[in-house]
Amino acid sequence: MAILITGTPGVGKTTIARLLAERTGKKYIDFAEVVKNERLYAAYDPETNSYVVNLDRARSYMEQLLSCEEILDTHLVEALPPDKVSVAIVLRLDPLVLRERLNKRGYPSRKIRENIESEILDAVLISAIENLGEEKVFEVDTTGKTIAEIIEIITQILNKNGKLYKPGRVDWLEKYYFLIGKEGGII
Ligand SMILES: Nc1ncnc2c1ncn2[C@@H]1O[C@H](COP(=O)(O)OP(=O)(O)OP(=O)(O)O)[C@@H](O)[C@H]1O
């Protein structure tokens, strides 16, 4: 059963998932790589350099691939077989910090806006709860935390001490509703 590290693009999934895999000796799986290598996509969008994933094919491929406790890195929870995911850690990040990171990547302003809106509106958290069930889902606000602090929190969650990290504590909407619809999240 996989441990899923998820969240809006740019929140730190790959950084955390890779380190967690190293620390635990578990296999790290970059879902985006699997999609590309196994051609589990229906289309490719050159403007945003992203793939439109074929959810059914992806889900059945991952059903075969996932065996023991891999560390899985993706924001696309709906492409995963729910019965093969034991726990989902949704990383959260202050939208203004996320905007800085995505700006540094040189993302087009439309892509930045979409990701910031997704973070403000809890899109990945909601998808994780809907697809996996709330009992499997935990939420970690990574804003201002070091990588070591985040790994420590995830370790607590994996050791069944995650009650402080159940969904519902992070709420960006009240503070950042005015960013919705702004190109590139620019006020
Ligand atoms: N706790 C942290 N503190 C400061 N910077 C961080 C932290 N975690 C990640 N970063 C930085 O944020 C950037 C994005 O991290 P990362 O690529 O891991 O995000 P991601 O969620 O996997 O993004 P994507 O889904 O687009 O691959 C990187 O430059 C990384 O070094």
The ligand as an ORCA input file, in Angstrom:
! r2SCAN-3c Opt
* xyz 0 1
  N      10.056     23.214      3.260
  C      10.572     23.923      2.242
  N      11.132     25.121      2.495
  C      11.637     25.866      1.484
  N      11.629     25.516      0.175
  C      11.068     24.322     -0.123
  C      10.515     23.474      0.876
  N      10.031     22.357      0.250
  C      10.272     22.513     -1.074
  N      10.916     23.691     -1.302
  C      11.309     24.241     -2.604
  O      10.105     24.522     -3.314
  C      10.273     24.232     -4.728
  C       9.212     23.231     -5.171
  O       9.473     22.001     -4.524
  P       9.031     20.619     -5.240
  O       9.565     20.590     -6.632
  O       9.408     19.532     -4.306
  O       7.462     20.829     -5.289
  P       6.361     19.862     -5.945
  O       5.131     20.006     -5.128
  O       6.910     18.492     -6.135
  O       6.161     20.527     -7.361
  P       5.619     19.777     -8.686
  O       4.328     19.138     -8.333
  O       5.486     20.876     -9.672
  O       6.699     18.784     -9.026
  C      11.693     23.703     -4.882
  O      12.538     24.777     -5.271
  C      12.057     23.246     -3.463
  O      13.447     23.348     -3.234
*
